[in-house]
Amino acid sequence: MIFLTSLAAAILLALACVGFYLSRHVSRRQHIAALVVTLTASLSIALIFAVALNQAWAARRDRDQRISAARGQHLQRLQTLLGTESAALGGIAGALRDGRYFTQVANDARQAVWHDDVLTADVERHFPEYAREREQLIQNILEHDRALGRLRQRLSADLRLPDATEPYRIDLLSALVKKCAGASVHQPFGDGVYSEPDSSPHTPGRDAALAYEQFRCAPAIVADCRRLFDRADDLAEEAVQLSVVARRDAEETVLHGSCTYAPSE
């Protein structure tokens, strides 16, 4: 648009210069004729360019308005998603501090930690710094989870349970990791889902509680458990900080970058 406007101005200026030149080097009659021709040509060209430029600028305004509306709508969707991700990161922080083993029953390790959205790729385009930090955190949590899984296998190898108590093994392992790390576990197999109606002192629930109480953590296991809990605290703090970043980005009023849904203006 700027080029066309400049071109029109240049042509009109050139015609004016030609008319001025002719008026200085021709007879009076020719001078009048030159002025008439120059004026007519200038007005005709100005009219043609005015109509064309007006239509072009109108089309440009319509295009800019459509792009602006699309980017505004896209930003609103991303703001909603970032708000959801902020809350999810807060939940991850709590799970890490609680010693959760994310990939315990997951076929896809990543999905055990994080559920990607259809707009995840657009978050990466428009908020690249946050997206990089989030991806790095997810990978660090998965690495921590693999280390926790190996530790649970070592504990499981040392844990001997009667067949009737085997259904409690997974919950026992979670409780024993905390016990070996020095974290208190309040009645992990007391009243509630582990209670048994049978008054016998050897119900599976009571046997699980007894196995928990009698289990002795080897020094190497204790050191590894404490190290993992310290690492989990560090990752939880990172998740909290990233949650703040996501909430801050959700308050952005300008959509930076471009994508399929929201092209650049």
N, C-alpha and C positions, 0 to 999 in steps of 0.2 A: 504493500500500500504506500509506504513512504517513497519507494522507488518510482511508482507511477505518478504520484503527486509531484515529485521533483522533476520527472520527465515532462509533465504537462507545463510546469512553470518554466522549464528551460526552453521548450518550443515557443511558448508565448513571448518570452524574452528575446529569442532569436528573431521572431517575426517583427517585434518592435524595433530591433536594431536594424534589420533590413529596411523597414519602412523609413526609419530616420536617415539611413545612408542614401536611399533613393531620393528622399526629399531634398537633400543637399547637393545632388549632382544631376538633376534633371530640370527641365523647363517648368514653368508654373503650371501649365496644363498637365504635363506628365506628373508634376508633383501632386496635384489633386487626385489624379487617377491612382497614383501609387498609394496615397493615403487611404483611398476608398478600398482598394484591393487588400491592403494590409489590415485595415480595420475589419473588413468582412471576413477575411481568413482567420484573424485572431478571434473574433466572436464565434465563428463556426467551430473552431478547434476548442475554444474554451467551453462552449456548450456541450460538445461531444464528450470531452474529458470530464466535465462536471457531472453529467448523467452517469458515465461509466464509473467514475470514482465514487459517486454517491451510492450506487448499487454495490460496488466492491466493499466499501466501508460498512454498509448495512449488513452484507453477508458476513463480514469479519466480526461485527458486533454479535450477530446471532450465534456464530460459531463459538466465540468467546463465552457467551452466556451459557451455551450448552455445556461447554467444558467446565466452566465454573460450577454449574449445578451438579454435574457428574462428580467432580472432585469433592464438593461439599457433602453429597450423599455418601460417597466412599469414605470420607473422613469420619462421618458419623458411625458407619459400620465398624471401622477400625477402632474408634474410641470405645465402642461397646465391647469389642473383642479384647482390647487392652485392659479394660476394667475387669473382665472375667479372668484374664491371665494374671492380673495383680492378685486377685483373690486366690487363684490356684497356687501361685507361688507362696502365698502365706500359708496355705494348707500343706504344701510340701515342706516348708520350714518346720511346722508342727510335727509332721510325720517323721522327719529326720531326728528331731530332738527326742521323739518317743522311741527311737530305735527300730523303726519300721523296716522290714525287708520287702522292698517294692516288687521284685521279680519272682516272688514265691510261687505264684500260680499264673504267671503271664506267659503267653506264647511269644509275644513281641515285647522285648525288654523295654524299648523306648516307650511304648504305649502304657507300660506299667507305671512310668514316671510322668509322662506328658501326652496329652491328647491333642494332636495338631488339628487345626481348623482349616476350612477351605480357603480362608483368607491368610493363612500363615505365610505363604509366599509373598503376599502384598505387604505384610508387616516387615518382612525382610527388605523389601524395596523402599518403603517409606520411613522405616525406623531401623536402619541397618545396625547402629551401635547397640541398641537394646536387643535386637535379634541375635547378634553375635554373642553377647554376654549370656543370653538365655540358652543358646545352643551349647556354649561351653559349660554352663552349669549343669545342663542335662547330662552331658557326657561325663562330667565329674561325679555326678550322682550314680550313674550307671557303673562307673569304675568302682566307686565305694560299695555299691550293691554287690558287685562280683566278689569283692574282698569279704564282705559280710557273709555271702553265700558259702565261700570256702571255710570260713570260721564256723558256721553252723554245721557244715559237714564234719568238721573235726569234733565238735561237741556231740553230734549225733553218733559218731563212732564210739564215743565213751559212754553213751547213755543206753543202759540196758533196761528194757521195759517188758513186762508180761504182755502177752498177746491182747488181753482185754484193755490194756492201758495204751496200746499203740495209737489209737485215734487222738491221743493228747500230745503226741510227739512234736508236732509242728508248734503248738502253743508252748510246750515245755522249752523248746529250743529258743523261742523268742524271750521267754522269761529268764532262761539261764544266761543268755548273752548279757542281759541287764544285770543279773546277779554277779556275774564274773567281772563286769565293769564297775561294780560297786554301787549300782543304782538300786534303790529299794523297789520291790514289786509287792504291792499290797494284796495279799491273799489271791495269788494268781489262779488257784484252783479251789477257792472256798465256795461260799454260797453262790448260787446262780446257775449258769448253764452247766457247771460241772458237778452240781449236787446230785446225789443219788438217793432215791427213795428207800433203798435197802438200808437197814440199820446195821448191817454187817460192817465191821471195821476195815474190810478189804474190798470196798467198791472201787471201780476204776478211777473215779474222781479222787478218792482219798489216796489211792496208790500213786496217782500223778503228783498230788501235793507232797506226798512223802518222798518221792523221787526228787522233787525239786529241793526239798529241805536237806536231803542227804547228799546231794551232788556236791563234790568238792572240785573247785576250779584249779587246774594246774597253773603254776606261775606263768608259764609261757602263754596260756590261754588268757589269763588275767591281763597281762601286758597288751596282748593283741586286742582284747575287748575294749580296754581303756583307750587305746590308740584309735580304734574305730569310732568310739563315742566322741572323742575329741574332734576327729575329722567330721563327724556328723554335725557337731555344733558349729564348726567353721562353715560347712555347706549351708546349714540353716541360716546363718547370719548373711551369707551371700544371697540366699533366696529372699530374705526379708529386704535387703537393700535393692535387689532387682525388682521386687514388688513395688517399691517406692518409685523406681524409674518407670515402670509400666503405668502406674497411676499418674505420674507426671506427664508422660507422653499422651495419655488418654485425654489430657486437658489441652492438648495442642489445638490451636485455632487455624493453623496453616498446614496444608498437606504438601510436604516436600517430595520431590521425585515424581516419577511417572510410572504408569502400569497400563494394562489392557483396559481396566475399568475406568481409570482416571488419567487420560493423556495430558501431557504438558500443555500449558497455554501458549 
